[in-house]
Amino acid sequence: MVEGWADLPVLGQPPGERADAARSRRKLLAAARAMIAEHGGVGCLSMDGLAARAGVGVGTVYRRFGDRGGLAAALLDDDEHTFQEAFIFGPPPLGPGAPPLVRARAFLHGTLDQMQRHADLAALSETRSPTARYNISPYRVSRLHLRQLLRAADLDIDPEYLVDPLLAMVGPSLFIFQRRELGMSLEQLKAGIGQVLDHLDPSGLPRCDSSGGL
């Protein structure tokens, strides 16, 4: 068991969920996805609107998701789970088998690809509080994974500090600003991440044999 992994929630259906509750959840998420598809964005999502669309009481929607941020997090669940499977168990360079900083680069590039698909939902999922981003399951799993890669790379910078600034560079709010307001391409963002990692380890060589990560 990898250090810290047992304490983290893995994305997916809540443990012990009853069959009827699971069906209700799937019905609500399907209705939410239909609303987004019809209206072209997440701005249309409301708890009242979702309840009306799904034919349930609004209290049911609030009990299931808590708020719009919780609804957005649930909508991201399947894609996030697939990405987690890839960087924990998949082939290199994203998965185990590549040097630590090569894996870190692939992970951060993969996170940017996630943002390209779901930046608005990701941003909405982080609106519950000023620190909501740092307490949701995807961030905690990503933080553990990247921190362990940085430790394995044996850099001169404290991995416990460095991991959050690196993840901030691929967060939804900055992604939306850089892509939509500054007009930067996805390729530019990935190149910038690569340059940062190159400067962290100018030798360009792995500093230890372990590939780190989860």
C-alpha positions, 0 to 999 in steps of 0.5 A: 500500500502506497503511503497516504493512499489508504486515507484518501477517497477514491472517486466513484460511486459512494461506498455502500450506496443503495441500489435505489439511491444509485439509480436516483443519482444516475438519473439526476446526473443524466438530467444535468448533462442534458441541461448542459448539452442543450444550453451550451454550458454550466451556467444553466445548472441550478438546483431548482432547474435540475429538480424540475428536469428530473421530476424530483423534489428540490430537497432530493437534489440538495441532499444528494449534492449539497450545492452546485459545486457538489453537483459539478464535482459529481459530473466530473466523477467518471472522467476524473476516475479514468484519469486517476486510473491512468496515472496510478496504474497505466503505462508510462510516461503517465503511469509507473515506469518512467523517471519521476520528472517525466511522469510529473510532466505527463501528469501536468500535461494530462491535467491540462487536457482535463481542463480543456474538456471540463474547465468550467465544471472544475471551476464550479466544483471549487466555489464552496469556500476559499479553500474548497479546491484543496479539500476535494478528493481529486485535488488531494489524490493529485497532490499526493501523487505529484508530491511523491514524484517530486520527492523521488526526483530529489530536487533542491526544493521542498516537495511539500511546498512545491506541489501546490504551486505546480498544481496551481499552474494547471488549475481551472481558473488560471486555465480559463484566464490563459486560454480565453482571455489571453488567447494562449494555446493548449500547446503553449501551456504545456510548453510552459509547464515543460520549461518550469520542470526543466528549470527545476532539474537543469541536468534533465536526468532522473536523480534516483531509480524510483519512479515515485508516484502512487 
